[in-house]
Each structure stands twice: as C-alpha cells, then as structure tokens.
Amino acid sequence: MFIKKLFLKYPQQKYFLLALSGGVDSIVLLHQLLKYKKNFKYIKIRAIHINHNLYSHALYSQKHCENICKQKKIHIIVDNIHIPKNNKYGVEGYSRIKRLEIFKKHIFLKEILLTAHNLNDQCENLFLSLKRTSGINGFSGMKYSSMYHGIKIVRPLIYTPKKKIISWAKKKNLLWIEDQSNELIQYDRNFLRKKILSKIYKKWPSFLKNCTKSMQILAKDQKSLNFFILYFLKKNIFSDGSLSLLNFKNLTKEAQYSILKQWFNQNSANQSTYYVLHRTYKEIIHNKNYYNKKIIFCNSEIRRFKNTIYYIFPYKNIKNKIIYWKKINKILKLPQNLGILIPYKKKKQKQKKDIYKIPYPPKNVLVNIRFHVKKNYKNNEENKKINIKKIWQKYKIPPWLRNTIPLLFYNDKLIAAIGVFTIQRVSINSLKYIKIVWINRIL
C-alpha cells in the first residue's frame, strides 16, 4: 500500500477531501483510501473534481469521476475553471491559483486535502524550479504535507514512482482517463516529461531515485537554515511584526536576504520575489536617504522608521474627518477599522503620570475626534505654538501612522492623542477627569 504513511502520521484524522481528476494517480489514491476505509469505518471521504473546460474530453473526465463516486457512494463536488485567453499567469499558472481558491471554498474545517502528486511530478518540479530561478526552498520540492491559507494539504503518493502507480492500477483493473492535454508540449511540464526527462530516465535508470535524495538533502538544509532564521526573527521582531535592524546589520548580505525573505513570507500570503527583496535591501535598509521611501508589494508597503522596518497595509486618508463625540461617557467606534475609544469614569486615587487621564470636558464644549493636526499647532487660548512633529518623534510614532491616531479636541483645542500623549494634563488637586483607552491593532 502506497498510503500507509498517511494513517501512521495522522492516526486520529477522520475527514479527507480528495482532489479527483480522473487520471491514474488520483484514481489509485481513491481506491487505496477506500481499501483502508473497509478496516477503519470512522474515515469519511469526499471528492472534488475541477473541470478546467480546456478540451472536449474535459466533460468526459468529469462524468467518469461522478460515476465512480456514485458507484462507491462517495460524495463528490464539481466546480469549474474558465481560463481567460490573455492572463498574466498563463494557462498553468492561472489554473493553479484558481484550483487552490476552489479547494479553500469547499473544504471543511476538519478536513485534510489530499492530492495525488507522485515522485515523477516532484522531479519535474525540480527542473521547473531551475527555470524560475528558485532557491533552496524551490529545489527541495513539494513537501509530504504543507499549509496553504489555512488548508492542510497532504500528498500521500509523493514518494511513489509513476510506474508503480500504473502497475498497481492495471493489476486491480482500474479505469482512468488519459488527459489528452498531457500530449501538448507547449506546456512546460509536458515538454519536460516528453522531450527531456523520458530520455534522462532511459539514460540513467537511477536518476529519479537520486534526484529524490538530492531534494531531501536540500529540504534538510532548508530546515536547518529556517531554525536559525526563525530564532533570529523571534529575538528581533516586535509585537506588531516590525523588524529591528540593530542586530540585522551585523549579518552577512546572504544571511540578511534569507531573514528578509522569511520575514516577508510571515507577513504576506504571497511569496516574495528576488526583485522585491533586492529593492528592500538596497533602498530601505542600506540607504541613508530612506526617509519617505516605500516598496509596494501586493497591496502592502515596506517602510522604515529609524532602525526598524515595517510591513504595513496602508489606510485610506482620513486626515480631514471629524467625529463628534456627543456622549463622552459612551464607547465611540472609529472609522477604517481603527478600533474603539472606551471612556472610564473618574476614580479617587493617588495622582500619577497617566497618558489615559484627561481633563473632563467643561459644559457646552464640543468634544470631537480628528486625525490630523498641523505641524506647528497653535494653542489660541495660551497663545503658544507646539511642534507636533517633535512630539510624534519623541514617542517614536512612524509618519504613516500619525494620521490614524485619534486626536481628542475640545472645540478646536487639542487635548490629547489617545494612548500616546496628553497636551493638557489634569491638575494635581483636581479629581475631575476622564480616562480614555484606545483598543486597536496599530499601537
């Protein structure tokens, strides 16, 4: 049995969603799962077939999958992909992205997604990684199990050669559909399979086995490297995910690139490219004039403030917005998912420095929240100017966050930046004050 490891590794797992294409690999995987199910009644199997609608035989493959699932009393989901002629990913790339989206849409919370990738697919991936200029992670190939956007993906046949799979299918008299598109060498994978690897396997019969060993060695090297990278990140990342550059600068360039790549991947669902890494390294980290520079990557930005770099998702500009807080004793919800302001009534206690403690508003004062104040704010009542920029710098607030912090005004008089600083403090003898706490995901 090719899939024995699956149940040894996940002995308590009950629910599986099988990606069923109708080809020999997925048909064999289905029958081996059903064989195990006879002995382990608690196992629940569903299948999902994705029709790519590329060729005339696509519907035939769909019907075959539906019939076999009906015969075996397996619930099957059928979904479709319609590939635009002009898309930036190509047929293979677009299909891969959409397949993962469909799996995510249909999979249950407790299910593991099973795909029928085999050892030959693994070897093909190595050559495709060479074409894409991948690093160790790409060359180490597909993992037996991995996570994608919260989906657990397991590949039970990844260590099984295609020859063995076909041999087992013939021995059991299984029926499968030969995908006619596999003969079209305009697709990279088919070109490799038909024109390159077929000759390599013939010339060097042990090539597939040795190729697998090399990929396993690379995977171990990557695992070791990741251990040290993650240890470094653990020691140098702040609670908001920003990365300190104080110890980072003492490392070699190669180590810096590896750490940056891992830091990117922790923050983004999209894999970072060498181009983005290089720009971040050159323009943000090793550039004395990094002020106001940013690298835009997948609707996010990489910015720097002092000796820290940030991976941020920019907010819409709300610096002209004013929110009137008519009942200051009640919770106020802020726009743009910036959180809430929670007021606390005064309590008799010893006077001490407290950024949340604010003078209670006098009667007939218009309490309002704003998100912008001029660099040189002028307090008309006291006829003096305050350099707000210096205050932001004092409290180490990055420029791109300054217009997202709620500023409390009484009429047009600035009282405080909630949770950061207070312009007008409560007098020592006064017991009349209010405390306002800002619950947010920024500070």
C-alpha positions as CSV (number, residue, x, y, z in Angstrom):
1,M,0.0,0.0,0.0
2,F,1.4,3.4,-1.0
3,I,-0.6,5.4,1.5
4,K,0.2,3.6,4.8
5,K,2.2,6.6,6.0
6,L,-0.9,8.8,5.8
7,F,-2.6,6.9,8.6
8,L,0.5,6.4,10.6
9,K,1.2,10.1,10.5
10,Y,-2.4,11.1,11.1
11,P,-3.9,8.3,13.2
12,Q,-6.7,10.4,14.6
13,Q,-7.7,12.1,11.3
14,K,-11.3,11.2,10.2
15,Y,-12.1,13.6,7.4
16,F,-10.4,13.8,3.9
17,L,-11.2,15.7,0.8
18,L,-9.6,14.1,-2.3
19,A,-8.7,16.1,-5.4
20,L,-10.0,13.7,-8.1
21,S,-9.0,14.5,-11.7
22,G,-9.9,11.1,-13.2
23,G,-6.3,10.4,-14.1
24,V,-4.5,7.2,-12.9
25,D,-2.8,8.9,-9.9
26,S,-6.0,10.2,-8.2
27,I,-8.0,7.1,-9.2
28,V,-5.4,4.9,-7.5
29,L,-5.4,7.1,-4.4
30,L,-9.2,6.9,-4.2
31,H,-9.2,3.1,-4.3
32,Q,-6.4,2.8,-1.7
33,L,-8.4,5.2,0.6
34,L,-11.5,3.0,0.1
35,K,-9.5,-0.1,0.9
36,Y,-8.4,1.5,4.2
37,K,-12.0,2.6,4.9
38,K,-13.1,-1.0,5.0
39,N,-11.0,-1.6,8.1
40,F,-11.4,1.9,9.6
41,K,-15.1,2.7,9.4
42,Y,-14.7,6.1,11.0
43,I,-12.9,7.5,8.0
44,K,-15.0,10.0,6.0
45,I,-14.0,10.7,2.3
46,R,-15.3,13.4,0.0
47,A,-14.0,14.0,-3.5
48,I,-13.7,17.2,-5.5
49,H,-13.4,17.4,-9.3
50,I,-12.4,20.6,-11.0
51,N,-13.3,20.9,-14.7
52,H,-10.8,23.3,-16.5
53,N,-13.0,23.4,-19.6
54,L,-10.0,23.4,-21.9
55,Y,-10.6,20.4,-24.2
56,S,-13.5,18.3,-25.4
57,H,-12.6,15.4,-23.2
58,A,-12.9,17.6,-20.0
59,L,-16.6,16.7,-19.6
60,Y,-15.8,13.0,-20.1
61,S,-13.3,13.2,-17.2
62,Q,-16.0,14.9,-15.1
63,K,-18.6,12.2,-15.9
64,H,-16.1,9.4,-15.1
65,C,-15.4,10.9,-11.7
66,E,-19.1,11.4,-10.9
67,N,-19.9,7.8,-11.9
68,I,-17.1,6.2,-9.9
69,C,-18.1,8.3,-6.8
70,K,-21.7,7.3,-7.3
71,Q,-20.7,3.7,-7.6
72,K,-18.5,3.8,-4.4
73,K,-21.0,6.0,-2.5
74,I,-18.6,8.9,-2.2
75,H,-20.0,12.5,-2.2
76,I,-18.4,14.5,-5.0
77,I,-18.2,18.2,-5.5
78,V,-17.8,19.5,-9.1
79,D,-16.6,23.0,-9.8
80,N,-15.3,24.8,-12.9
81,I,-12.5,27.0,-14.1
82,H,-12.8,29.2,-17.1
83,I,-9.4,30.4,-18.1
84,P,-9.2,33.9,-19.9
85,K,-7.2,33.9,-23.1
86,N,-5.0,36.8,-22.1
87,N,-4.0,36.5,-18.4
88,K,-0.6,37.3,-16.9
89,Y,-0.1,33.9,-15.3
90,G,-0.6,31.6,-18.4
91,V,-2.8,28.6,-18.5
92,E,-0.8,26.5,-16.0
93,G,-0.3,29.4,-13.5
94,Y,-3.9,30.7,-13.7
95,S,-5.2,27.1,-13.2
96,R,-3.0,26.5,-10.2
97,I,-4.2,29.7,-8.5
98,K,-7.9,29.1,-9.2
99,R,-7.7,25.4,-8.1
100,L,-6.4,26.5,-4.7
101,E,-9.2,29.1,-4.4
102,I,-11.8,26.4,-5.2
103,F,-10.3,24.0,-2.6
104,K,-10.4,26.7,0.0
105,K,-14.1,27.5,-0.8
106,H,-15.3,23.9,-0.4
107,I,-13.0,22.2,2.2
108,F,-14.5,21.7,5.7
109,L,-12.7,22.9,8.8
110,K,-11.6,19.5,10.0
111,E,-10.7,18.0,6.5
112,I,-7.3,17.4,5.1
113,L,-6.9,18.0,1.3
114,L,-5.3,15.0,-0.4
115,T,-3.6,15.5,-3.8
116,A,-2.2,12.7,-6.0
117,H,1.2,14.2,-6.8
118,N,3.8,11.4,-7.4
119,L,7.6,11.1,-7.4
120,N,7.9,12.0,-11.1
121,D,5.9,15.2,-10.5
122,Q,8.5,16.0,-7.8
123,C,11.4,15.6,-10.3
124,E,9.6,17.7,-12.9
125,N,9.2,20.4,-10.3
126,L,12.9,20.5,-9.7
127,F,13.5,21.3,-13.4
128,L,10.7,23.9,-13.4
129,S,12.3,25.5,-10.3
130,L,15.6,25.8,-12.3
131,K,13.6,27.6,-15.0
132,R,12.1,30.0,-12.4
133,T,15.5,30.7,-10.7
134,S,14.3,29.3,-7.3
135,G,16.4,29.0,-4.1
136,I,16.8,26.0,-1.8
137,N,13.1,26.0,-0.9
138,G,12.1,25.6,-4.5
139,F,14.7,23.0,-5.3
140,S,13.7,20.9,-2.2
141,G,10.4,20.3,-4.0
142,M,6.9,19.6,-2.7
143,K,6.6,18.5,0.9
144,Y,4.7,15.5,2.0
145,S,2.4,17.9,3.9
146,S,2.1,21.7,3.8
147,M,-0.3,24.5,4.7
148,Y,-1.9,27.0,2.3
149,H,-4.1,29.7,3.6
150,G,-5.2,27.5,6.5
151,I,-5.7,24.4,4.3
152,K,-3.7,21.3,5.3
153,I,-2.5,19.6,2.1
154,V,-1.1,16.1,2.2
155,R,0.5,14.3,-0.8
156,P,0.4,10.5,0.0
157,L,1.9,9.4,-3.3
158,I,4.8,11.9,-3.4
159,Y,7.4,9.2,-2.8
160,T,5.8,6.7,-5.2
161,P,7.1,6.5,-8.9
162,K,4.6,6.8,-11.7
163,K,5.5,3.2,-12.9
164,K,4.4,1.7,-9.6
165,I,1.1,3.6,-9.6
166,I,0.3,2.5,-13.2
167,S,1.3,-1.1,-12.4
168,W,-1.0,-1.2,-9.3
169,A,-3.9,0.3,-11.3
170,K,-3.5,-2.4,-14.1
171,K,-3.3,-5.2,-11.5
172,K,-6.6,-4.0,-9.9
173,N,-8.2,-3.5,-13.4
174,L,-8.9,0.1,-12.6
175,L,-10.3,2.5,-15.3
176,W,-8.9,6.0,-15.6
177,I,-8.9,8.9,-18.1
178,E,-5.8,9.8,-20.1
179,D,-5.7,13.6,-20.2
180,Q,-5.2,14.5,-23.9
181,S,-3.6,17.8,-22.9
182,N,-0.7,15.8,-21.5
183,E,0.5,15.3,-25.0
184,L,0.7,19.0,-25.8
185,I,4.4,20.0,-25.4
186,Q,3.6,23.8,-25.5
187,Y,3.1,23.4,-21.7
188,D,6.3,23.4,-19.8
189,R,5.6,20.3,-17.7
190,N,4.6,18.2,-20.7
191,F,7.7,19.4,-22.6
192,L,9.9,18.3,-19.8
193,R,8.1,15.0,-19.4
194,K,8.1,14.1,-23.1
195,K,11.2,15.6,-24.5
196,I,13.7,15.8,-21.6
197,L,13.0,13.5,-18.7
198,S,12.0,10.5,-20.7
199,K,15.5,10.5,-22.2
200,I,17.2,11.1,-18.9
201,Y,15.3,8.2,-17.2
202,K,16.3,5.9,-20.1
203,K,20.0,7.0,-20.0
204,W,20.2,6.9,-16.2
205,P,17.7,4.5,-14.6
206,S,18.6,5.6,-11.1
207,F,18.2,9.3,-11.9
208,L,14.7,9.6,-10.3
209,K,15.9,7.9,-7.1
210,N,19.0,10.1,-6.9
211,C,17.0,13.2,-7.8
212,T,14.7,12.5,-4.8
213,K,17.6,12.0,-2.5
214,S,19.1,15.3,-3.5
215,M,15.8,17.1,-2.9
216,Q,15.6,15.5,0.5
217,I,19.1,16.7,1.4
218,L,18.1,20.2,0.3
219,A,14.9,20.0,2.3
220,K,17.0,19.2,5.4
221,D,19.4,22.0,4.7
222,Q,16.4,24.4,4.4
223,K,15.0,23.1,7.7
224,S,18.3,23.8,9.4
225,L,18.6,27.3,7.9
226,N,15.0,28.0,8.9
227,F,15.7,27.1,12.5
228,F,18.4,29.8,12.8
229,I,16.4,32.3,10.8
230,L,13.3,31.9,13.0
231,Y,15.4,32.1,16.1
232,F,16.8,35.4,14.9
233,L,13.4,36.7,14.0
234,K,12.0,35.7,17.4
235,K,14.7,37.8,19.1
236,N,14.4,40.8,16.8
237,I,10.7,41.2,15.9
238,F,8.4,43.5,17.8
239,S,4.9,42.6,18.8
240,D,3.5,44.5,15.7
241,G,5.6,42.3,13.4
242,S,8.1,45.1,12.6
243,L,11.8,44.0,12.3
244,S,14.6,45.7,14.2
245,L,17.7,46.4,12.2
246,L,20.1,46.8,15.1
247,N,21.4,43.2,15.1
248,F,20.4,42.7,11.4
249,K,23.1,45.0,10.1
250,N,25.9,42.8,11.7
251,L,25.0,39.8,9.5
252,T,26.4,38.9,6.1
253,K,24.4,40.0,3.0
254,E,23.4,36.4,2.3
255,A,22.0,36.0,5.8
256,Q,20.2,39.3,5.6
257,Y,18.4,38.2,2.3
258,S,17.4,34.9,3.9
259,I,16.0,36.7,7.0
260,L,14.2,39.3,4.9
261,K,12.6,36.6,2.8
262,Q,11.3,34.7,5.8
263,W,10.0,38.0,7.3
264,F,8.2,38.8,4.1
265,N,6.6,35.3,4.0
266,Q,5.4,35.6,7.6
267,N,3.6,38.9,6.8
268,S,2.2,38.1,3.3
269,A,0.2,35.4,1.7
270,N,2.2,35.9,-1.4
271,Q,5.8,34.6,-1.8
272,S,8.3,37.4,-2.1
273,T,10.3,37.8,-5.3
274,Y,14.1,38.5,-5.5
275,Y,13.3,41.9,-7.1
276,V,11.3,43.0,-4.0
277,L,13.9,41.6,-1.6
278,H,16.7,43.4,-3.6
279,R,14.8,46.7,-3.6
280,T,14.1,46.5,0.1
281,Y,17.7,45.7,0.9
282,K,19.1,48.5,-1.3
283,E,16.5,51.3,-0.9
284,I,15.2,50.8,2.6
285,I,17.9,49.1,4.6
286,H,21.2,50.2,3.1
287,N,20.2,53.7,2.0
288,K,21.0,56.7,4.2
289,N,18.1,58.6,2.4
290,Y,15.4,56.1,3.3
291,Y,13.0,58.7,4.6
292,N,9.6,58.6,2.9
293,K,10.7,55.7,0.7
294,K,8.4,52.7,0.4
295,I,8.3,49.4,-1.5
296,I,4.9,48.5,-2.7
297,F,4.2,44.7,-2.7
298,C,0.8,43.1,-3.1
299,N,-1.4,46.0,-1.8
300,S,1.1,46.4,1.1
301,E,4.1,48.6,1.8
302,I,7.6,48.1,3.2
303,R,8.6,51.2,5.2
304,R,11.3,52.2,7.6
305,F,11.3,54.4,10.7
306,K,14.7,54.8,12.5
307,N,16.2,51.3,13.0
308,T,13.0,49.4,12.3
309,I,11.3,48.2,9.1
310,Y,7.6,47.7,8.9
311,Y,5.3,45.6,6.6
312,I,2.1,47.6,6.5
313,F,-1.3,47.7,4.8
314,P,-2.0,51.4,4.3
315,Y,-5.2,53.1,5.5
316,K,-7.3,55.4,3.5
317,N,-6.6,59.1,4.1
318,I,-9.0,60.3,6.8
319,K,-7.0,63.3,8.0
320,N,-9.9,65.7,7.2
321,K,-12.5,63.6,9.0
322,I,-14.1,64.9,12.2
323,I,-16.2,62.7,14.5
324,Y,-18.4,64.5,17.1
325,W,-18.4,62.6,20.4
326,K,-21.8,63.8,21.9
327,K,-21.8,61.5,24.9
328,I,-18.2,61.2,26.1
329,N,-19.2,58.6,28.7
330,K,-20.1,56.1,26.0
331,I,-17.9,54.0,23.7
332,L,-17.0,55.6,20.3
333,K,-16.4,53.5,17.2
334,L,-13.7,54.8,14.9
335,P,-13.7,54.6,11.0
336,Q,-11.5,52.4,8.8
337,N,-11.4,49.6,11.5
338,L,-9.2,51.8,13.7
339,G,-10.8,50.4,16.8
340,I,-12.9,51.9,19.6
341,L,-12.4,54.5,22.3
342,I,-13.5,53.4,25.8
343,P,-14.1,56.0,28.5
344,Y,-13.7,55.3,32.2
345,K,-15.3,57.5,34.8
346,K,-13.1,59.3,37.4
347,K,-11.9,57.4,40.4
348,K,-10.3,58.8,43.6
349,Q,-6.7,57.6,43.6
350,K,-3.2,59.0,44.0
351,Q,-2.1,61.3,41.3
352,K,0.5,59.9,38.9
353,K,1.6,60.3,35.3
354,D,-1.0,58.6,33.1
355,I,-1.4,59.1,29.4
356,Y,-5.0,57.9,29.6
357,K,-6.0,60.6,32.2
358,I,-7.6,63.6,30.5
359,P,-9.3,66.7,31.9
360,Y,-13.1,66.3,32.0
361,P,-14.7,68.5,29.3
362,P,-16.4,71.6,30.6
363,K,-20.1,72.3,29.9
364,N,-21.1,73.4,26.5
365,V,-17.8,72.2,24.9
366,L,-18.0,70.4,21.6
367,V,-16.0,67.1,22.1
368,N,-14.6,65.8,18.8
369,I,-12.1,63.4,17.4
370,R,-9.8,64.3,14.5
371,F,-6.9,62.5,12.8
372,H,-4.7,65.4,11.7
373,V,-3.1,68.5,13.2
374,K,-0.7,71.0,11.7
375,K,3.0,70.5,12.3
376,N,3.1,73.7,14.4
377,Y,-0.1,73.6,16.3
378,K,-1.1,76.9,17.9
379,N,-3.0,76.9,21.2
380,N,-5.0,80.1,20.8
381,E,-6.0,80.2,24.5
382,E,-2.4,80.1,25.7
383,N,-1.1,81.8,22.6
384,K,1.8,79.4,22.1
385,K,2.9,77.0,19.4
386,I,3.5,73.3,19.9
387,N,5.7,71.3,17.4
388,I,3.6,68.2,17.0
389,K,6.1,66.5,14.7
390,K,8.7,66.6,17.5
391,I,6.1,65.0,19.9
392,W,5.5,62.2,17.4
393,Q,9.2,61.6,17.1
394,K,9.6,61.7,20.9
395,Y,7.1,58.9,21.2
396,K,8.6,57.0,18.2
397,I,5.4,57.1,16.1
398,P,6.1,56.4,12.4
399,P,4.9,59.0,9.9
400,W,2.4,56.8,8.2
401,L,0.6,56.0,11.5
402,R,0.3,59.6,12.6
403,N,-2.9,60.3,10.7
404,T,-4.6,57.2,12.1
405,I,-4.2,58.1,15.7
406,P,-7.4,59.6,17.3
407,L,-6.8,63.2,18.5
408,L,-9.2,64.5,21.1
409,F,-10.3,68.1,20.8
410,Y,-12.5,70.3,23.0
411,N,-13.9,72.7,20.4
412,D,-10.8,73.5,18.4
413,K,-8.4,72.9,21.2
414,L,-6.1,69.8,21.1
415,I,-6.3,67.9,24.4
416,A,-4.6,64.6,23.7
417,A,-3.5,61.9,21.2
418,I,-5.4,59.0,22.7
419,G,-3.0,56.4,24.1
420,V,0.1,58.3,23.1
421,F,0.4,61.7,24.8
422,T,-1.6,64.4,26.6
423,I,-1.2,68.1,25.8
424,Q,-3.3,69.4,28.7
425,R,-2.8,67.4,31.9
426,V,-5.1,67.1,34.9
427,S,-4.1,69.5,37.7
428,I,-2.6,67.8,40.8
429,N,-5.5,68.8,43.0
430,S,-8.3,68.0,40.6
431,L,-10.3,64.8,40.9
432,K,-12.4,65.6,37.9
433,Y,-11.0,63.8,34.9
434,I,-11.8,61.0,32.5
435,K,-9.7,58.1,31.3
436,I,-9.9,57.1,27.6
437,V,-8.4,53.9,26.3
438,W,-8.0,53.2,22.6
439,I,-8.5,49.5,21.7
440,N,-6.8,49.0,18.3
441,R,-4.4,46.8,16.3
442,I,-2.0,49.6,15.5
443,L,-0.4,50.6,18.8
